[in-house]
Amino acid sequence: LPNMFERCVTIGSAAKMFSLTGWRVGWAFGPEDLTTAIRTVHAYSSYCAPTPLQLGIAKALDQFSHTEAENLCTLFQENAVLLSEGVKSVGAYPLIPEGGYFLLADISNTGKTDVEFMRWLAAEKGVICVPMSVFYKSIDAPKTLVRFAICKERATIEKAVTALKS
């Protein structure tokens, strides 16, 4: 779209991109007036990721090809479709994403709140999801949505689907 660069910031996460859970290394790029504000907020709200992790991610990004990026997008999309089959088997309605790292599911048909569903799923199936209400400040946050990470290796998703269907 015309003039989008001047109005958009692209944000990335190495933890999601390279399946490096716990590596709090990310980036943001865009027009200077927007990224200046981001740097200011970052300076006062968080601490720096360890230097060796930053150097490791910089090296990985230097070597990351366009083909690898396309393969990663395909993997995440296929993971979402595959995981959605398992999610359906526990009475939830998956919301297939058009991009990103997560599959959301509407669990209103289960009769459980998002927190109750998360606890039940972990105890009964050994699969972890995150209740979306934890991302809200308001006590009247929706309690019928959960999210599942799709930024995983295919074998991890397959294992989760097997567990969900058991």
DSSP file with accessible surface (Angstrom, degrees, kcal/mol):
  #  RESIDUE AA STRUCTURE BP1 BP2  ACC     N-H-->O    O-->H-N    N-H-->O    O-->H-N    TCO  KAPPA ALPHA  PHI   PSI    X-CA   Y-CA   Z-CA
    1    1 A L    >         0   0  171      0, 0.0     3,-1.3     0, 0.0     4,-0.3   0.000 360.0 360.0 360.0 146.3    0.0    0.0    0.0
    2    2 A P  T 3   +     0   0  101      0, 0.0     0, 0.0     0, 0.0     0, 0.0  -0.258 360.0   3.4 -63.1 142.4    1.2    3.5   -0.7
    3    3 A N  T 3  S+     0   0  114      1,-0.1     4,-0.3     3,-0.0     3,-0.1   0.658  86.1 129.4  61.6  19.7    3.0    5.4    2.1
    4    4 A M    X>  +     0   0   60     -3,-1.3     3,-1.5     1,-0.2     4,-1.0   0.851  61.6  64.8 -73.8 -32.3    2.8    2.4    4.5
    5    5 A F  G >4 S+     0   0  125      1,-0.3     3,-0.8    -4,-0.3    -1,-0.2   0.910  99.6  53.4 -56.9 -39.6    6.5    2.6    5.4
    6    6 A E  G 34 S+     0   0  106      1,-0.2    -1,-0.3    24,-0.1    -2,-0.2   0.665 117.7  37.1 -69.1 -14.7    6.0    6.0    7.0
    7    7 A R  G <4 S+     0   0  160     -3,-1.5     2,-0.3    -4,-0.3    -1,-0.2   0.402 105.6  75.3-118.0   0.7    3.2    4.6    9.2
    8    8 A C    <<  -     0   0   50     -4,-1.0     2,-0.4    -3,-0.8    26,-0.1  -0.897  50.8-161.1-124.1 149.5    4.4    1.1   10.1
    9    9 A V        -     0   0   45     -2,-0.3     2,-0.5    21,-0.2    21,-0.2  -0.987  16.2-145.9-121.5 131.4    6.8   -0.6   12.4
   10   10 A T  E     -A   29   0A  73     19,-3.0    19,-2.3    -2,-0.4     2,-0.4  -0.885  17.2-167.4 -98.5 126.5    7.9   -4.2   11.7
   11   11 A I  E     -A   28   0A 126     -2,-0.5     2,-0.3    17,-0.2    17,-0.2  -0.946   5.1-174.6-117.8 134.8    8.6   -6.1   14.9
   12   12 A G  E     -A   27   0A  10     15,-2.6    15,-1.9    -2,-0.4     2,-0.4  -0.902  13.8-152.2-128.5 159.2   10.3   -9.5   15.0
   13   13 A S  E  >  -A   26   0A  29     -2,-0.3     4,-2.7    13,-0.2    13,-0.2  -0.975   8.0-163.3-133.9 119.6   11.1  -12.1   17.6
   14   14 A A  H  > S+     0   0    0     11,-2.4     4,-2.8    -2,-0.4     6,-0.5   0.860  93.7  62.2 -67.0 -33.8   14.0  -14.5   17.5
   15   15 A A  H  4>S+     0   0   10     10,-0.7     5,-1.6     8,-0.5     4,-0.2   0.908 113.8  34.1 -59.2 -40.9   12.4  -16.7   20.1
   16   16 A K  H >45S+     0   0   47      3,-0.2     3,-0.7     2,-0.2    -2,-0.2   0.925 119.0  50.4 -79.1 -45.7    9.5  -17.3   17.7
   17   17 A M  H 3<5S+     0   0   35     -4,-2.7    -2,-0.2     1,-0.2    -3,-0.2   0.882 125.3  25.9 -62.6 -40.2   11.4  -17.3   14.5
   18   18 A F  T 3<5S-     0   0   49     -4,-2.8    -1,-0.2    -5,-0.2    -2,-0.2   0.220 107.0-114.4-110.7  12.8   14.1  -19.7   15.6
   19   19 A S  T < 5 +     0   0   50     -3,-0.7     2,-0.6    -4,-0.2    -3,-0.2   0.928  63.5 149.3  53.2  51.5   12.1  -21.6   18.2
   20   20 A L    > < -     0   0   48     -5,-1.6     3,-2.5    -6,-0.5    -1,-0.2  -0.617  32.7-159.5-114.5  69.2   14.4  -20.3   21.0
   21   21 A T  T 3  S+     0   0  112     -2,-0.6     3,-0.1     1,-0.3    -5,-0.0  -0.229  76.3  20.4 -52.5 131.4   12.1  -20.2   24.0
   22   22 A G  T 3  S+     0   0   46      1,-0.2     2,-1.3     3,-0.0    -1,-0.3   0.190  86.6 119.6  94.0 -16.6   13.4  -17.9   26.6
   23   23 A W    <   -     0   0   83     -3,-2.5     2,-2.3     1,-0.1    -8,-0.5  -0.691  49.8-162.1 -82.3  97.7   15.7  -15.9   24.3
   24   24 A R        +     0   0  191     -2,-1.3     2,-0.5   -10,-0.1    25,-0.1  -0.399  41.7 131.2 -82.6  65.0   14.2  -12.5   24.8
   25   25 A V        +     0   0   16     -2,-2.3   -11,-2.4    23,-0.1   -10,-0.7  -0.981  22.8 141.4-121.8 126.2   15.8  -11.0   21.6
   26   26 A G  E     -A   13   0A  48     -2,-0.5     2,-0.3   -13,-0.2   -13,-0.2  -0.851  29.2-142.6-147.9-174.7   13.8   -9.1   19.1
   27   27 A W  E     -A   12   0A  74    -15,-1.9   -15,-2.6    -2,-0.3     2,-0.3  -0.977   3.4-159.7-153.4 160.6   13.9   -6.1   16.8
   28   28 A A  E     +A   11   0A  39     -2,-0.3     2,-0.3   -17,-0.2   -17,-0.2  -0.987  14.2 177.7-142.8 135.5   11.8   -3.3   15.5
   29   29 A F  E     +A   10   0A 113    -19,-2.3   -19,-3.0    -2,-0.3    -2,-0.0  -0.994  24.4  99.1-141.2 151.3   12.4   -1.3   12.4
   30   30 A G  S    S-     0   0   18     -2,-0.3   -21,-0.2   -21,-0.2   -24,-0.1  -0.969  72.3 -11.5 167.7-161.9   10.6    1.5   10.6
   31   31 A P    >>  -     0   0   15      0, 0.0     4,-2.4     0, 0.0     3,-0.8  -0.287  64.6-118.2 -65.5 146.9   10.6    5.3   10.3
   32   32 A E  H 3> S+     0   0  147      1,-0.3     4,-2.5     2,-0.2     5,-0.3   0.847 109.8  59.2 -57.9 -37.9   12.9    7.1   12.7
   33   33 A D  H 3> S+     0   0  114      1,-0.2     4,-0.9     2,-0.2    -1,-0.3   0.889 113.2  39.4 -63.3 -33.0   10.1    9.1   14.4
   34   34 A L  H <> S+     0   0   58     -3,-0.8     4,-1.7     2,-0.2    -2,-0.2   0.896 116.1  48.6 -81.2 -40.5    8.3    5.8   15.4
   35   35 A T  H  X S+     0   0   16     -4,-2.4     4,-2.7     1,-0.2     5,-0.2   0.819 104.6  60.6 -73.6 -25.7   11.4    3.8   16.3
   36   36 A T  H  X S+     0   0   56     -4,-2.5     4,-2.2    -5,-0.3    -1,-0.2   0.937 105.9  47.8 -62.2 -43.3   12.7    6.7   18.5
   37   37 A A  H  X S+     0   0   55     -4,-0.9     4,-2.4    -5,-0.3    -2,-0.2   0.913 111.2  50.8 -64.1 -40.1    9.6    6.4   20.6
   38   38 A I  H  X S+     0   0   64     -4,-1.7     4,-2.9     1,-0.2    -2,-0.2   0.929 109.7  49.8 -63.4 -45.2   10.0    2.6   20.8
   39   39 A R  H  X S+     0   0  135     -4,-2.7     4,-2.4     1,-0.2    -1,-0.2   0.895 110.1  51.7 -61.9 -37.8   13.7    2.9   21.9
   40   40 A T  H  X S+     0   0   74     -4,-2.2     4,-1.2     2,-0.2    -2,-0.2   0.951 112.5  44.0 -64.3 -48.8   12.6    5.4   24.6
   41   41 A V  H >X S+     0   0   96     -4,-2.4     4,-0.9     1,-0.2     3,-0.6   0.932 113.6  52.0 -61.6 -43.5   10.0    3.2   26.0
   42   42 A H  H >X S+     0   0   98     -4,-2.9     4,-1.8     1,-0.2     3,-0.8   0.907 104.2  56.7 -60.7 -41.9   12.3    0.2   25.8
   43   43 A A  H 3< S+     0   0   68     -4,-2.4    -1,-0.2     1,-0.2    -2,-0.2   0.815 116.0  36.1 -61.5 -29.7   15.1    2.0   27.7
   44   44 A Y  H << S+     0   0  203     -4,-1.2    -1,-0.2    -3,-0.6    -2,-0.2   0.447 121.6  42.7-103.7  -1.0   12.7    2.7   30.6
   45   45 A S  H << S+     0   0   83     -4,-0.9     2,-0.3    -3,-0.8    -2,-0.2   0.570 112.1  22.1-123.2 -11.4   10.7   -0.6   30.7
   46   46 A S     <  -     0   0   48     -4,-1.8     2,-0.3    -5,-0.2    -1,-0.2  -0.954  65.9-115.5-150.4 169.9   13.1   -3.5   30.1
   47   47 A Y        -     0   0  219     -2,-0.3     2,-0.1     1,-0.1    -3,-0.0  -0.711  42.1 -90.6-106.5 164.1   16.6   -4.7   30.3
   48   48 A C        -     0   0   88     -2,-0.3     3,-0.1     1,-0.1    -1,-0.1  -0.370  37.9-113.5 -74.0 141.5   18.9   -5.7   27.6
   49   49 A A        -     0   0   17    -25,-0.1    -1,-0.1     1,-0.1     5,-0.1  -0.439  54.3 -78.9 -66.0 150.5   19.1   -9.3   26.4
   50   50 A P    >>  -     0   0   76      0, 0.0     4,-1.9     0, 0.0     3,-0.8  -0.263  40.3-122.1 -55.0 138.0   22.5  -10.9   27.2
   51   51 A T  H 3> S+     0   0   89      1,-0.2     4,-2.7     2,-0.2     5,-0.3   0.867 109.3  56.6 -52.5 -44.6   25.1   -9.8   24.6
   52   52 A P  H 3> S+     0   0   97      0, 0.0     4,-2.3     0, 0.0    -1,-0.2   0.895 107.9  49.6 -59.7 -33.9   26.0  -13.4   23.6
   53   53 A L  H <> S+     0   0   38     -3,-0.8     4,-2.5     2,-0.2     5,-0.2   0.919 110.5  49.5 -68.8 -41.3   22.3  -14.0   22.7
   54   54 A Q  H  X S+     0   0   80     -4,-1.9     4,-2.5     1,-0.2    -1,-0.2   0.925 112.4  47.7 -61.9 -43.2   22.2  -10.8   20.7
   55   55 A L  H  X S+     0   0  115     -4,-2.7     4,-2.2     1,-0.2    -2,-0.2   0.905 111.2  51.4 -65.2 -39.8   25.4  -11.8   18.8
   56   56 A G  H  X S+     0   0   34     -4,-2.3     4,-2.3    -5,-0.3    -2,-0.2   0.918 111.7  46.0 -62.9 -43.3   24.0  -15.2   18.1
   57   57 A I  H  X S+     0   0    6     -4,-2.5     4,-2.9     2,-0.2     5,-0.2   0.903 109.5  54.7 -68.2 -39.4   20.8  -13.9   16.7
   58   58 A A  H  X S+     0   0   49     -4,-2.5     4,-2.1    -5,-0.2    -1,-0.2   0.932 110.5  46.8 -59.2 -43.4   22.6  -11.3   14.6
   59   59 A K  H  X S+     0   0  128     -4,-2.2     4,-1.4     2,-0.2    -2,-0.2   0.927 112.0  50.4 -63.9 -43.8   24.7  -14.2   13.1
   60   60 A A  H  X S+     0   0   29     -4,-2.3     4,-0.7     1,-0.2     3,-0.2   0.916 110.6  49.1 -62.0 -42.3   21.6  -16.3   12.5
   61   61 A L  H >< S+     0   0   61     -4,-2.9     3,-0.6     1,-0.2    -1,-0.2   0.878 106.6  56.2 -66.3 -36.1   19.8  -13.4   10.8
   62   62 A D  H 3< S+     0   0  138     -4,-2.1    -1,-0.2     1,-0.2    -2,-0.2   0.843 114.6  39.6 -61.0 -33.0   22.8  -12.8    8.5
   63   63 A Q  H 3< S+     0   0  127     -4,-1.4     2,-0.5    -3,-0.2    -1,-0.2   0.477  88.8 110.7 -96.4  -3.0   22.7  -16.4    7.4
   64   64 A F    <<  -     0   0   46     -4,-0.7     2,-0.1    -3,-0.6    -3,-0.0  -0.615  57.1-152.7 -79.9 119.1   18.9  -16.6    7.1
   65   65 A S     >  -     0   0   49     -2,-0.5     4,-2.1     1,-0.1     5,-0.2  -0.443  26.2-113.4 -92.0 165.0   17.8  -16.9    3.5
   66   66 A H  H  > S+     0   0  135      1,-0.2     4,-2.4     2,-0.2     5,-0.2   0.896 119.4  54.2 -60.5 -39.1   14.6  -15.8    1.8
   67   67 A T  H  > S+     0   0   84      1,-0.2     4,-2.7     2,-0.2    -1,-0.2   0.912 106.6  50.7 -63.3 -41.5   13.9  -19.5    1.1
   68   68 A E  H  > S+     0   0   90      2,-0.2     4,-2.3     1,-0.2    -1,-0.2   0.901 109.3  51.5 -63.9 -37.9   14.3  -20.3    4.8
   69   69 A A  H  X S+     0   0   33     -4,-2.1     4,-2.3     2,-0.2    -2,-0.2   0.927 110.9  47.5 -64.5 -42.9   11.8  -17.5    5.7
   70   70 A E  H  X S+     0   0   97     -4,-2.4     4,-2.4     1,-0.2    -2,-0.2   0.914 111.4  51.1 -64.1 -40.9    9.3  -18.9    3.2
   71   71 A N  H  X S+     0   0   98     -4,-2.7     4,-2.6     2,-0.2    -1,-0.2   0.881 109.1  51.3 -63.2 -37.8    9.8  -22.4    4.6
   72   72 A L  H  X S+     0   0   33     -4,-2.3     4,-2.7     2,-0.2     5,-0.2   0.922 109.3  49.7 -66.1 -43.1    9.2  -21.1    8.1
   73   73 A C  H  X S+     0   0   91     -4,-2.3     4,-2.3     1,-0.2    -2,-0.2   0.919 112.4  48.2 -60.3 -43.8    6.0  -19.3    7.0
   74   74 A T  H  X S+     0   0   70     -4,-2.4     4,-2.9     2,-0.2     5,-0.3   0.921 110.6  51.3 -62.9 -44.3    4.8  -22.6    5.4
   75   75 A L  H  X S+     0   0   44     -4,-2.6     4,-2.8     1,-0.2    -2,-0.2   0.944 110.9  47.5 -58.6 -48.3    5.7  -24.6    8.5
   76   76 A F  H  X S+     0   0   17     -4,-2.7     4,-2.1     2,-0.2    -1,-0.2   0.910 113.5  47.9 -62.6 -41.7    3.7  -22.3   10.8
   77   77 A Q  H  X S+     0   0   71     -4,-2.3     4,-2.1    -5,-0.2    -1,-0.2   0.939 114.0  46.2 -65.7 -44.1    0.7  -22.3    8.5
   78   78 A E  H  X S+     0   0   97     -4,-2.9     4,-2.7     1,-0.2    -2,-0.2   0.883 110.9  53.7 -65.4 -37.7    0.7  -26.1    8.2
   79   79 A N  H  X S+     0   0    0     -4,-2.8     4,-3.1    -5,-0.3     5,-0.3   0.900 107.4  51.7 -61.6 -40.7    1.2  -26.4   12.0
   80   80 A A  H  X S+     0   0    0     -4,-2.1     4,-2.0     2,-0.2    -2,-0.2   0.931 111.9  45.5 -62.5 -44.9   -1.9  -24.2   12.5
   81   81 A V  H  X S+     0   0   72     -4,-2.1     4,-1.0     2,-0.2    -2,-0.2   0.937 116.2  45.8 -64.9 -45.5   -4.0  -26.4   10.2
   82   82 A L  H >X S+     0   0   56     -4,-2.7     4,-1.0     1,-0.2     3,-0.8   0.948 113.7  47.9 -63.5 -48.0   -2.7  -29.6   11.8
   83   83 A L  H 3X S+     0   0    4     -4,-3.1     4,-2.6     1,-0.2     3,-0.2   0.847 101.7  65.4 -64.4 -31.8   -3.1  -28.3   15.4
   84   84 A S  H 3X S+     0   0    4     -4,-2.0     4,-2.3    -5,-0.3    -1,-0.2   0.857  96.5  56.9 -60.9 -31.5   -6.6  -27.1   14.6
   85   85 A E  H <X S+     0   0   83     -4,-1.0     4,-1.2    -3,-0.8    -1,-0.2   0.909 109.5  44.5 -65.6 -41.0   -7.7  -30.7   14.0
   86   86 A G  H  X S+     0   0    0     -4,-1.0     4,-0.5    -3,-0.2    -2,-0.2   0.903 110.9  54.2 -67.9 -39.3   -6.6  -31.6   17.5
   87   87 A V  H ><>S+     0   0    0     -4,-2.6     5,-1.7     1,-0.2     3,-1.4   0.905 105.0  54.1 -62.7 -40.7   -8.2  -28.5   19.0
   88   88 A K  H ><5S+     0   0  107     -4,-2.3     3,-1.9     1,-0.3    -1,-0.2   0.867  98.8  64.3 -60.6 -34.3  -11.5  -29.5   17.4
   89   89 A S  H 3<5S+     0   0   58     -4,-1.2    -1,-0.3     1,-0.3    -2,-0.2   0.657 100.4  51.1 -68.8 -14.7  -11.3  -32.9   19.1
   90   90 A V  T <<5S-     0   0   18     -3,-1.4    -1,-0.3    -4,-0.5    -2,-0.2   0.145 126.6 -96.7-106.9  18.7  -11.5  -31.3   22.5
   91   91 A G  T < 5S+     0   0   38     -3,-1.9    18,-0.2     1,-0.3     2,-0.2   0.578  83.2 126.7  85.5  11.2  -14.6  -29.3   21.7
   92   92 A A      < -     0   0    7     -5,-1.7    -1,-0.3    17,-0.1    15,-0.2  -0.643  57.1-129.6-100.4 159.5  -12.9  -26.0   20.8
   93   93 A Y  E     -B  106   0B 147     13,-2.8    13,-2.9    -2,-0.2     2,-0.1  -0.920  25.1-142.3-110.0 109.9  -13.3  -24.0   17.6
   94   94 A P  E     -B  105   0B   8      0, 0.0     2,-0.7     0, 0.0    11,-0.3  -0.454   2.4-148.6 -74.7 144.4  -10.0  -23.1   16.0
   95   95 A L  E     -B  104   0B  70      9,-3.1     9,-0.9    -2,-0.1    -2,-0.0  -0.907  21.3-140.2-110.5  96.6   -9.5  -19.7   14.4
   96   96 A I        -     0   0   78     -2,-0.7     7,-0.1     7,-0.1     2,-0.1  -0.420  18.4-135.6 -64.2 122.6   -6.9  -20.3   11.6
   97   97 A P        -     0   0   23      0, 0.0     3,-0.1     0, 0.0    -1,-0.1  -0.381  10.1-145.0 -77.8 157.6   -4.5  -17.4   11.5
   98   98 A E  S    S-     0   0  200      1,-0.3     2,-0.3    -2,-0.1   -21,-0.1   0.334  83.5 -21.3 -97.3   3.9   -3.3  -15.8    8.2
   99   99 A G  S    S+     0   0   48      3,-0.2     3,-0.3   -23,-0.1    -1,-0.3  -0.938  92.6  75.6 170.9 173.6    0.1  -15.3    9.8
  100  100 A G  S    S-     0   0   45     -2,-0.3     3,-0.0     1,-0.2   -24,-0.0  -0.467  79.9 -72.5 100.6-168.1    1.8  -15.1   13.1
  101  101 A Y  S    S+     0   0   68     -2,-0.1    49,-2.8    50,-0.1    50,-0.9   0.368  96.6  66.2-112.6  -1.6    2.9  -17.5   15.8
  102  102 A F  E     - C   0 149B  50     -3,-0.3     2,-0.5    47,-0.2    47,-0.2  -0.945  56.5-148.2-133.7 150.0   -0.3  -18.5   17.5
  103  103 A L  E     - C   0 148B   0     45,-2.8    45,-2.5    -2,-0.3     2,-0.3  -0.970  24.0-152.9-108.7 121.6   -3.5  -20.4   16.8
  104  104 A L  E     -BC  95 147B  55     -9,-0.9    -9,-3.1    -2,-0.5     2,-0.4  -0.689   9.7-165.0 -91.3 151.9   -6.5  -19.0   18.8
  105  105 A A  E     -BC  94 146B   0     41,-2.4    41,-2.1    -2,-0.3     2,-0.6  -1.000  18.7-135.9-139.6 137.7   -9.4  -21.2   19.7
  106  106 A D  E     +BC  93 145B  47    -13,-2.9   -13,-2.8    -2,-0.4     3,-0.3  -0.816  21.1 179.9 -89.4 120.5  -12.9  -20.4   21.0
  107  107 A I    > > +     0   0    0     37,-2.8     3,-2.1    -2,-0.6     5,-0.6   0.198  44.8 115.2-108.3  15.9  -13.7  -22.7   23.9
  108  108 A S  G > 5S+     0   0   59     36,-0.5     3,-1.1     1,-0.3    -1,-0.2   0.819  71.3  61.4 -59.4 -29.9  -17.2  -21.4   24.6
  109  109 A N  G 3 5S+     0   0  136     -3,-0.3    -1,-0.3     1,-0.2   -17,-0.1   0.649  93.5  65.9 -70.0 -13.6  -18.7  -24.8   23.6
  110  110 A T  G < 5S-     0   0   34     -3,-2.1    -1,-0.2     2,-0.2    -2,-0.2   0.653 100.5-129.7 -82.5 -17.4  -16.8  -26.5   26.4
  111  111 A G  T < 5S+     0   0   70     -3,-1.1     2,-0.3    -4,-0.4    -3,-0.1   0.534  72.1 112.0  79.5   5.5  -18.6  -24.8   29.2
  112  112 A K      < -     0   0   71     -5,-0.6    -1,-0.3    32,-0.1    -2,-0.2  -0.783  69.5-118.1-108.6 154.7  -15.3  -23.9   30.8
  113  113 A T     >  -     0   0   49     -2,-0.3     4,-3.0    -3,-0.1     5,-0.2  -0.400  40.3-100.9 -76.1 168.9  -13.6  -20.5   31.2
  114  114 A D  H  > S+     0   0    1     29,-1.3     4,-2.4     1,-0.2     5,-0.1   0.897 125.0  47.5 -60.8 -37.9  -10.3  -20.0   29.5
  115  115 A V  H  > S+     0   0   41      2,-0.2     4,-2.4     1,-0.2    -1,-0.2   0.928 112.9  48.0 -70.2 -43.3   -8.4  -20.6   32.8
  116  116 A E  H  > S+     0   0  100      1,-0.2     4,-2.6     2,-0.2    -2,-0.2   0.927 113.1  48.9 -61.4 -42.3  -10.5  -23.7   33.6
  117  117 A F  H  X S+     0   0    1     -4,-3.0     4,-3.2     2,-0.2     5,-0.2   0.922 109.7  51.6 -63.7 -44.9   -9.9  -25.1   30.1
  118  118 A M  H  X S+     0   0   45     -4,-2.4     4,-2.3    -5,-0.2    -1,-0.2   0.934 112.9  45.1 -58.9 -44.9   -6.2  -24.4   30.3
  119  119 A R  H  X S+     0   0  171     -4,-2.4     4,-2.4     2,-0.2     5,-0.2   0.911 114.8  48.0 -66.3 -43.1   -5.9  -26.3   33.6
  120  120 A W  H  X S+     0   0   77     -4,-2.6     4,-3.3    -5,-0.2     5,-0.4   0.936 111.9  49.6 -61.7 -47.1   -8.1  -29.2   32.3
  121  121 A L  H  X>S+     0   0    0     -4,-3.2     4,-2.2     1,-0.2     6,-1.2   0.913 112.5  47.2 -61.9 -42.4   -6.1  -29.5   29.1
  122  122 A A  H  X5S+     0   0   36     -4,-2.3     4,-0.8    -5,-0.2    -1,-0.2   0.930 118.5  40.8 -64.4 -44.2   -2.8  -29.5   30.9
  123  123 A A  H  <5S+     0   0   80     -4,-2.4    -2,-0.2    -5,-0.2    -1,-0.2   0.908 125.9  32.2 -72.4 -42.0   -4.0  -32.1   33.4
  124  124 A E  H  <5S+     0   0  127     -4,-3.3    -3,-0.2    -5,-0.2    -2,-0.2   0.806 135.8  18.7 -88.3 -32.7   -5.9  -34.4   31.1
  125  125 A K  H  <5S-     0   0   46     -4,-2.2    -3,-0.2    -5,-0.4    -2,-0.1   0.531  89.7-125.6-118.0 -13.4   -4.0  -34.1   27.8
  126  126 A G     << +     0   0   61     -5,-0.9     2,-0.4    -4,-0.8    -4,-0.2   0.753  69.1 127.6  71.3  23.0   -0.6  -32.8   28.7
  127  127 A V        -     0   0   12     -6,-1.2     2,-0.4    -9,-0.1    -1,-0.3  -0.931  49.6-143.3-115.9 137.0   -1.0  -29.9   26.3
  128  128 A I        +     0   0  117     -2,-0.4     2,-0.3    -3,-0.1    -9,-0.1  -0.838  22.5 167.7-105.9 135.3   -0.5  -26.3   27.3
  129  129 A C        -     0   0    3     -2,-0.4    19,-0.2   -11,-0.2    -7,-0.1  -0.848  30.9-121.4-130.6 169.8   -2.5  -23.3   26.0
  130  130 A V  E     -D  147   0B  48     17,-2.3    17,-2.2    -2,-0.3     2,-0.3  -0.968  21.3-126.5-116.8 125.7   -2.6  -19.7   27.3
  131  131 A P  E >   -D  146   0B   8      0, 0.0     3,-1.4     0, 0.0    15,-0.2  -0.553  14.7-143.3 -68.5 128.9   -5.9  -18.2   28.4
  132  132 A M  G >  S+     0   0   32     13,-2.4     3,-2.1    -2,-0.3    14,-0.1   0.765  91.9  75.7 -67.6 -21.4   -6.3  -14.9   26.5
  133  133 A S  G >  S+     0   0   19     12,-0.5     3,-1.8     1,-0.3    -1,-0.3   0.764  80.4  71.5 -63.1 -21.5   -7.9  -13.2   29.5
  134  134 A V  G <  S+     0   0   89     -3,-1.4    -1,-0.3     1,-0.3    -2,-0.2   0.691  90.8  60.1 -68.3 -14.0   -4.4  -12.9   31.1
  135  135 A F  G <  S+     0   0  109     -3,-2.1     2,-0.3    -4,-0.2    -1,-0.3   0.378  94.3  81.8 -92.1   3.2   -3.6  -10.3   28.5
  136  136 A Y    <   -     0   0  116     -3,-1.8     5,-0.1    -4,-0.1     0, 0.0  -0.855  59.9-158.7-109.2 148.1   -6.4   -8.0   29.7
  137  137 A K  S    S+     0   0  215     -2,-0.3    -1,-0.1     3,-0.0     2,-0.1   0.800  72.2  87.4 -87.4 -32.9   -6.4   -5.6   32.6
  138  138 A S  S >  S-     0   0   55      1,-0.1     3,-1.1     2,-0.1    -2,-0.1  -0.376  73.6-140.1 -73.0 140.9  -10.2   -5.5   32.8
  139  139 A I  T 3  S+     0   0  157      1,-0.3    -1,-0.1    -2,-0.1    -6,-0.0   0.701 102.4  62.4 -73.2 -16.9  -12.0   -8.1   34.9
  140  140 A D  T 3  S+     0   0  130      2,-0.0    -1,-0.3     3,-0.0     3,-0.1   0.069  75.7 140.6 -96.0  27.7  -14.7   -8.3   32.2
  141  141 A A    <   -     0   0    7     -3,-1.1    -8,-0.1     1,-0.1     2,-0.0  -0.302  67.6 -86.9 -62.6 150.0  -12.2   -9.6   29.7
  142  142 A P        -     0   0   52      0, 0.0     3,-0.2     0, 0.0    -1,-0.1  -0.377  39.3-168.5 -60.3 137.4  -13.4  -12.3   27.3
  143  143 A K        +     0   0   83      1,-0.1   -29,-1.3    -3,-0.1   -28,-0.1  -0.024  67.7  78.8-119.4  30.2  -12.9  -15.7   28.9
  144  144 A T  S    S+     0   0   56    -31,-0.2   -37,-2.8   -30,-0.1   -36,-0.5   0.238  75.7  81.9-122.7  12.6  -13.7  -17.9   26.0
  145  145 A L  E     +C  106   0B  40    -39,-0.2   -13,-2.4    -3,-0.2   -12,-0.5  -0.960  45.8 174.5-124.0 139.9  -10.4  -17.7   24.0
  146  146 A V  E     -CD 105 131B   0    -41,-2.1   -41,-2.4    -2,-0.4     2,-0.4  -0.913  18.1-140.2-130.7 161.8   -7.1  -19.6   24.4
  147  147 A R  E     -CD 104 130B  58    -17,-2.2   -17,-2.3    -2,-0.3     2,-0.4  -0.959   7.2-161.7-128.6 147.7   -4.0  -19.6   22.3
  148  148 A F  E     -C  103   0B   6    -45,-2.5   -45,-2.8    -2,-0.4     2,-0.3  -0.966  26.5-116.9-121.9 139.9   -1.6  -22.3   21.2
  149  149 A A  E     +C  102   0B  34     -2,-0.4   -47,-0.2   -47,-0.2     3,-0.1  -0.614  27.5 177.9 -77.1 131.2    1.9  -21.7   19.9
  150  150 A I        +     0   0    2    -49,-2.8     2,-1.7    -2,-0.3   -48,-0.2   0.370  58.6  97.0-110.0   1.4    2.4  -22.9   16.3
  151  151 A C        +     0   0    8    -50,-0.9     2,-0.3   -72,-0.1    -1,-0.1  -0.371  66.7 105.8 -88.5  57.6    6.1  -21.7   16.1
  152  152 A K  S    S-     0   0   65     -2,-1.7   -73,-0.1   -77,-0.1  -133,-0.0  -0.843  81.2 -83.2-129.7 165.3    7.3  -25.2   16.9
  153  153 A E    >>  -     0   0  134     -2,-0.3     4,-1.7     1,-0.1     3,-0.7  -0.359  44.8-112.9 -66.4 151.0    8.9  -28.1   15.1
  154  154 A R  H 3> S+     0   0   72      1,-0.2     4,-2.9     2,-0.2     5,-0.2   0.895 116.1  58.7 -55.3 -40.3    6.4  -30.3   13.2
  155  155 A A  H 3> S+     0   0   61      1,-0.2     4,-2.2     2,-0.2    -1,-0.2   0.876 104.1  51.6 -60.5 -35.7    7.1  -33.3   15.6
  156  156 A T  H <> S+     0   0   70     -3,-0.7     4,-2.1     2,-0.2    -1,-0.2   0.922 111.6  46.2 -66.9 -43.8    6.1  -31.2   18.6
  157  157 A I  H  X S+     0   0    5     -4,-1.7     4,-2.7     2,-0.2    -2,-0.2   0.921 111.6  51.9 -64.7 -42.9    2.8  -30.2   16.9
  158  158 A E  H  X S+     0   0   99     -4,-2.9     4,-2.4     1,-0.2    -2,-0.2   0.905 108.9  50.7 -61.0 -41.0    2.1  -33.8   15.9
  159  159 A K  H  X S+     0   0  165     -4,-2.2     4,-2.2    -5,-0.2    -1,-0.2   0.914 110.7  49.1 -63.0 -42.2    2.7  -35.0   19.5
  160  160 A A  H  X S+     0   0   21     -4,-2.1     4,-2.8     2,-0.2    -2,-0.2   0.924 110.4  50.3 -64.3 -42.0    0.3  -32.4   20.8
  161  161 A V  H  X S+     0   0   11     -4,-2.7     4,-2.3     2,-0.2    -2,-0.2   0.925 109.6  50.9 -64.0 -42.7   -2.4  -33.4   18.2
  162  162 A T  H  X S+     0   0  101     -4,-2.4     4,-0.7     1,-0.2    -1,-0.2   0.929 112.6  46.7 -58.6 -45.2   -2.0  -37.1   19.2
  163  163 A A  H >< S+     0   0   24     -4,-2.2     3,-0.8     1,-0.2    -2,-0.2   0.916 111.3  51.2 -64.6 -42.7   -2.4  -36.1   22.9
  164  164 A L  H 3< S+     0   0    1     -4,-2.8    -1,-0.2     1,-0.2    -2,-0.2   0.880 111.9  47.1 -63.0 -37.4   -5.4  -33.9   22.1
  165  165 A K  H 3<        0   0  124     -4,-2.3    -1,-0.2    -5,-0.2    -2,-0.2   0.562 360.0 360.0 -81.9  -8.3   -7.1  -36.7   20.2
  166  166 A S    <<        0   0   97     -3,-0.8    -3,-0.0    -4,-0.7    -4,-0.0  -0.337 360.0 360.0 -79.8 360.0   -6.4  -39.4   22.8
